[in-house]
């Protein structure tokens, strides 16, 4: 009888002990899951892939944001320049990276153009990446040689329609943002302009100044010196609002409603990155973009700081992809 009582007592204690151990194990597992999904993030250096060369716009933007993230979290942010292949190389690396928040991609409007140009890529910008935030945008500006008898976008359109195919425009090469910006303008206005591609926007600007071509579209900082000396005339900016760098220049949209072509920078992560990691990144990035220091630095690049939600960036990316795909098709630029 006594042995039965002792045995009953032993198994009762064992059951309580087992339940206690089970609860502790469950709590530990829950804590581990929470930590692995991003509660303690970041616990090691973060890599931002910039698929361009050092000193380029995406590289500078990556370093500006990285500096602020380092200050906030005490973790090193490494900018990994993976230039080459029109940005495809770096983008593929980012798409294949582990979705743990420790590899990010500085995704720009150029990535969308590449996606529109090439039908066969090993990644999809919408499917393989999770949006974090739209960082900044930068307009382009339509300039003409002083000899062109047009003082506005309206007059330029009328001139081009009266002389179809006679006005030549330079660009930094097929598929570059200035090229597509002009092709979209052609599509929306029905004008016929002759494209002269160059190996970069600088020689295109030089030939526009020399009068070898009549017009070109380029980033605002690149043309300001020529505008100040009267070597070029500015007719319109490609954004929907005027740029602070040249507030006297109207937007093209004031004459051609709905027209907008801008360069932009954004931060994305590999698909399936945990939502709380994305949220933490977004919060800190948007906070950084609101600091006077970052706003001043970005404005110095001719860009405007933005800071969006992940959902807003996702919608913006899809709209840009659709718009640029149509522009590429209209310009017959699509490549395999």
C-alpha positions as CSV (number, residue, x, y, z in Angstrom):
1,X,0.0,0.0,0.0
2,X,2.8,2.3,1.0
3,X,4.7,1.4,-2.3
4,X,1.6,2.3,-4.3
5,X,1.3,5.7,-2.6
6,X,5.0,6.4,-3.2
7,X,4.7,5.4,-6.8
8,X,1.6,7.6,-7.3
9,X,3.4,10.5,-5.7
10,X,6.5,9.9,-7.9
11,X,4.5,9.9,-11.1
12,X,2.6,13.0,-10.0
13,X,5.8,14.9,-9.5
14,X,7.2,13.6,-12.8
15,X,4.1,14.8,-14.6
16,X,4.3,18.3,-13.1
17,X,8.0,18.4,-14.0
18,X,7.4,17.3,-17.6
19,X,4.7,19.9,-18.0
20,X,7.0,22.6,-16.6
21,X,9.8,21.5,-18.9
22,X,7.4,21.5,-21.8
23,X,6.2,25.0,-21.1
24,X,9.8,26.2,-20.8
25,X,10.7,24.5,-24.0
26,X,7.7,26.1,-25.8
27,X,8.7,29.5,-24.5
28,X,12.2,29.1,-25.6
29,X,11.1,28.0,-29.0
30,X,8.8,31.0,-29.3
31,X,11.6,33.3,-28.3
32,X,13.9,31.7,-30.8
33,X,11.3,32.0,-33.6
34,X,10.7,35.6,-32.6
35,X,14.4,36.4,-32.7
36,X,14.9,34.6,-36.0
37,X,12.0,36.5,-37.6
38,X,13.6,39.9,-36.7
39,X,12.9,41.0,-33.2
40,X,16.6,41.3,-32.4
41,X,17.4,42.5,-36.0
42,X,20.1,43.5,-36.9
43,X,22.7,41.4,-35.1
44,X,25.4,41.6,-37.8
45,X,26.5,43.8,-40.7
46,X,24.0,44.5,-43.5
47,X,24.9,44.5,-47.2
48,X,23.4,46.9,-49.7
49,X,24.1,45.9,-53.3
50,X,24.5,48.8,-55.7
51,X,24.6,47.4,-59.2
52,X,26.7,50.4,-60.4
53,X,30.2,51.7,-60.0
54,X,31.5,53.6,-57.0
55,X,30.6,57.3,-57.2
56,X,27.4,56.8,-59.1
57,X,24.1,58.0,-57.9
58,X,22.9,54.6,-56.6
59,X,26.3,54.2,-54.9
60,X,26.1,57.6,-53.2
61,X,22.5,57.0,-52.1
62,X,23.4,53.6,-50.7
63,X,26.2,55.1,-48.6
64,X,24.0,58.0,-47.3
65,X,21.3,55.6,-46.2
66,X,23.8,53.1,-44.9
67,X,25.5,55.8,-42.7
68,X,22.2,56.6,-41.0
69,X,21.4,53.0,-40.4
70,X,24.8,52.4,-38.9
71,X,24.3,55.4,-36.6
72,X,20.8,54.1,-35.5
73,X,21.7,50.4,-35.0
74,X,25.4,50.3,-34.4
75,X,25.9,47.7,-37.1
76,X,28.1,48.3,-40.1
77,X,26.3,48.8,-43.5
78,X,28.5,47.6,-46.3
79,X,27.9,48.9,-49.9
80,X,28.7,46.1,-52.3
81,X,29.2,47.5,-55.8
82,X,28.3,44.9,-58.4
83,X,28.4,46.8,-61.7
84,X,28.1,45.1,-65.1
85,X,25.6,43.7,-67.4
86,X,23.3,46.7,-67.2
87,X,22.8,46.1,-63.5
88,X,21.7,42.5,-64.1
89,X,24.6,40.9,-62.2
90,X,24.0,42.7,-59.0
91,X,20.3,42.3,-59.2
92,X,20.6,38.5,-59.7
93,X,22.8,38.3,-56.6
94,X,20.3,40.2,-54.5
95,X,17.4,38.1,-55.8
96,X,19.2,34.8,-54.8
97,X,20.2,36.1,-51.3
98,X,18.7,34.8,-48.1
99,X,15.5,36.6,-47.1
100,X,16.9,37.5,-43.7
101,X,17.3,41.3,-44.0
102,X,21.0,41.2,-44.3
103,X,21.2,41.7,-48.1
104,X,19.3,44.7,-49.6
105,X,19.3,46.1,-53.1
106,X,19.4,49.7,-54.2
107,X,16.8,49.4,-56.9
108,X,16.4,52.3,-59.4
109,X,14.4,53.4,-62.4
110,X,17.3,51.9,-64.5
111,X,16.4,48.4,-63.2
112,X,12.9,48.9,-64.5
113,X,14.1,49.9,-67.9
114,X,16.4,46.8,-68.1
115,X,13.4,44.7,-67.1
116,X,11.4,46.3,-69.9
117,X,14.2,45.8,-72.5
118,X,15.1,42.2,-71.8
119,X,12.5,39.5,-72.0
120,X,14.6,36.8,-70.5
121,X,15.9,37.6,-67.0
122,X,16.6,35.2,-64.1
123,X,14.6,37.4,-61.8
124,X,11.3,39.4,-61.7
125,X,11.3,42.8,-60.0
126,X,7.9,42.3,-58.5
127,X,8.0,38.6,-57.7
128,X,11.5,38.3,-56.3
129,X,11.8,41.4,-54.2
130,X,10.0,42.9,-51.3
131,X,9.6,46.8,-51.3
132,X,11.0,48.8,-48.4
133,X,10.8,52.4,-49.3
134,X,11.0,54.8,-52.2
135,X,13.9,57.0,-51.3
136,X,14.2,59.9,-53.8
137,X,13.3,61.0,-57.3
138,X,15.2,63.2,-59.8
139,X,13.7,64.9,-62.8
140,X,15.2,65.4,-66.2
141,X,15.1,68.6,-68.2
142,X,14.4,69.1,-71.9
143,X,17.0,71.4,-73.5
144,X,17.4,72.8,-77.0
145,X,20.2,74.6,-78.9
146,X,19.6,78.4,-78.9
147,X,19.2,78.3,-82.7
148,X,16.0,76.2,-82.4
149,X,13.0,78.6,-82.9
150,X,11.0,77.4,-80.0
151,X,10.8,79.0,-76.5
152,X,8.3,76.5,-75.0
153,X,7.3,72.9,-75.2
154,X,4.2,73.9,-77.1
155,X,6.3,75.7,-79.7
156,X,8.7,72.8,-80.0
157,X,5.8,70.4,-80.6
158,X,4.4,72.7,-83.3
159,X,7.9,73.0,-84.9
160,X,8.5,69.2,-84.9
161,X,5.1,68.6,-86.5
162,X,5.9,71.1,-89.2
163,X,9.2,69.4,-89.9
164,X,8.7,65.7,-89.2
165,X,12.0,63.8,-88.8
166,X,14.2,66.9,-89.2
167,X,14.8,67.6,-85.5
168,X,17.6,65.5,-84.0
169,X,17.8,64.6,-80.4
170,X,20.8,63.1,-78.6
171,X,20.7,60.6,-75.7
172,X,23.1,58.6,-73.6
173,X,22.3,55.5,-75.7
174,X,19.4,53.2,-76.5
175,X,17.3,52.4,-73.5
176,X,18.7,55.1,-71.2
177,X,16.2,57.2,-69.2
178,X,16.6,60.3,-71.4
179,X,16.0,58.2,-74.5
180,X,12.8,56.7,-73.1
181,X,11.7,60.1,-71.8
182,X,11.9,61.5,-75.4
183,X,10.2,58.5,-76.9
184,X,7.3,58.8,-74.4
185,X,7.1,62.5,-75.4
186,X,6.9,61.4,-79.1
187,X,4.2,58.9,-78.4
188,X,2.1,61.3,-76.4
189,X,2.4,64.2,-78.8
190,X,2.6,62.4,-82.2
191,X,5.8,64.2,-83.2
192,X,8.6,62.6,-85.3
193,X,12.1,63.2,-83.9
194,X,15.3,61.5,-85.1
195,X,17.3,59.7,-82.4
196,X,21.1,60.1,-82.3
197,X,22.5,57.8,-79.6
198,X,25.8,58.5,-77.8
199,X,28.0,56.6,-75.4
200,X,26.8,58.6,-72.4
201,X,24.9,61.8,-71.8
202,X,28.0,64.0,-71.7
203,X,28.9,63.7,-75.4
204,X,25.2,64.1,-76.2
205,X,25.2,67.4,-74.3
206,X,28.4,68.6,-75.9
207,X,27.0,68.0,-79.4
208,X,23.7,69.7,-78.4
209,X,25.8,72.8,-77.3
210,X,27.7,72.6,-80.6
211,X,24.4,72.4,-82.6
212,X,25.2,69.0,-84.0
213,X,21.8,67.8,-82.6
214,X,19.0,70.2,-81.8
215,X,17.8,68.9,-78.4
216,X,18.5,66.5,-75.5
217,X,17.0,65.5,-72.2
218,X,19.4,65.1,-69.3
219,X,19.5,65.3,-65.5
220,X,19.2,68.9,-64.1
221,X,22.7,69.3,-62.5
222,X,24.4,68.3,-65.8
223,X,22.7,71.1,-67.9
224,X,22.7,73.9,-65.3
225,X,26.1,75.3,-66.4
226,X,25.0,75.5,-70.0
227,X,21.7,77.2,-69.1
228,X,23.5,79.8,-67.0
229,X,25.9,80.7,-69.9
230,X,23.1,80.7,-72.5
231,X,24.6,77.8,-74.5
232,X,21.3,75.8,-74.1
233,X,17.7,76.7,-73.6
234,X,15.5,74.8,-71.1
235,X,11.9,74.2,-72.2
236,X,10.6,71.8,-69.6
237,X,11.3,69.4,-66.8
238,X,10.0,65.9,-66.9
239,X,8.5,65.7,-63.4
240,X,5.0,66.7,-62.5
241,X,6.2,69.7,-60.4
242,X,8.9,72.2,-61.0
243,X,12.4,71.6,-59.7
244,X,13.9,73.9,-57.0
245,X,17.2,73.8,-59.0
246,X,15.5,75.6,-61.9
247,X,12.1,76.9,-60.6
248,X,11.6,79.2,-63.6
249,X,11.4,76.2,-66.0
250,X,7.8,74.8,-66.4
251,X,7.0,71.2,-66.4
252,X,6.3,69.4,-69.7
253,X,3.1,68.2,-68.1
254,X,1.8,71.8,-68.1
255,X,1.7,71.4,-71.9
256,X,1.3,67.6,-72.2
257,X,-1.0,66.5,-69.4
258,X,-0.1,63.1,-67.9
259,X,3.6,63.3,-69.0
260,X,6.0,62.3,-66.3
261,X,9.4,60.5,-66.5
262,X,11.8,60.7,-63.6
263,X,14.7,58.8,-62.3
264,X,14.2,57.3,-58.8
265,X,16.0,55.4,-56.1
266,X,14.4,52.8,-53.8
267,X,15.5,50.1,-51.3
268,X,14.2,46.5,-51.6
269,X,14.9,43.2,-50.0
270,X,14.7,39.6,-51.3
271,X,11.2,38.2,-51.4
272,X,9.9,36.5,-48.3
273,X,11.9,38.7,-46.0
274,X,9.9,38.8,-42.7
275,X,7.4,41.5,-42.4
276,X,8.7,42.9,-39.1
277,X,12.2,43.2,-40.6
278,X,10.8,45.1,-43.5
279,X,8.8,47.3,-41.1
280,X,11.9,48.1,-39.0
281,X,13.9,48.9,-42.1
282,X,11.2,51.2,-43.5
283,X,10.8,53.1,-40.2
284,X,14.5,53.8,-39.9
285,X,15.0,54.7,-43.6
286,X,12.0,57.1,-43.6
287,X,13.4,58.6,-40.4
288,X,16.8,59.1,-42.0
289,X,15.2,60.8,-45.1
290,X,13.6,63.4,-42.8
291,X,16.9,64.5,-41.3
292,X,18.2,67.9,-42.6
293,X,21.6,66.4,-43.3
294,X,20.3,63.7,-45.7
295,X,17.8,66.1,-47.3
296,X,20.6,68.6,-48.0
297,X,22.9,65.8,-49.5
298,X,20.1,64.4,-51.7
299,X,19.1,67.8,-52.9
300,X,22.7,68.4,-53.9
301,X,22.4,65.5,-56.2
302,X,19.5,67.2,-57.9
303,X,17.0,64.8,-56.3
304,X,14.1,65.1,-54.0
305,X,13.9,63.0,-50.8
306,X,10.6,61.0,-50.5
307,X,10.3,58.2,-48.0
308,X,7.3,55.9,-48.7
309,X,5.6,52.9,-47.2
310,X,6.4,49.4,-48.7
311,X,2.9,49.2,-50.1
312,X,3.3,52.6,-51.9
313,X,6.7,51.6,-53.4
314,X,5.2,48.3,-54.6
315,X,2.3,50.1,-56.4
316,X,4.8,52.7,-57.8
317,X,7.1,50.0,-59.2
318,X,4.2,48.2,-60.9
319,X,3.0,51.5,-62.5
320,X,6.5,52.3,-63.7
321,X,7.1,48.9,-65.1
322,X,3.8,49.1,-67.1
323,X,4.6,52.6,-68.3
324,X,8.1,51.8,-69.4
325,X,7.2,48.5,-71.1
326,X,4.7,50.5,-73.2
327,X,7.4,53.1,-74.0
328,X,9.9,50.4,-75.0
329,X,7.4,48.7,-77.2
330,X,6.4,52.0,-78.9
331,X,10.1,52.7,-79.6
332,X,10.7,49.2,-80.9
333,X,13.6,48.8,-78.4
334,X,12.7,45.4,-76.8
335,X,15.6,43.0,-76.8
336,X,15.8,39.3,-76.0
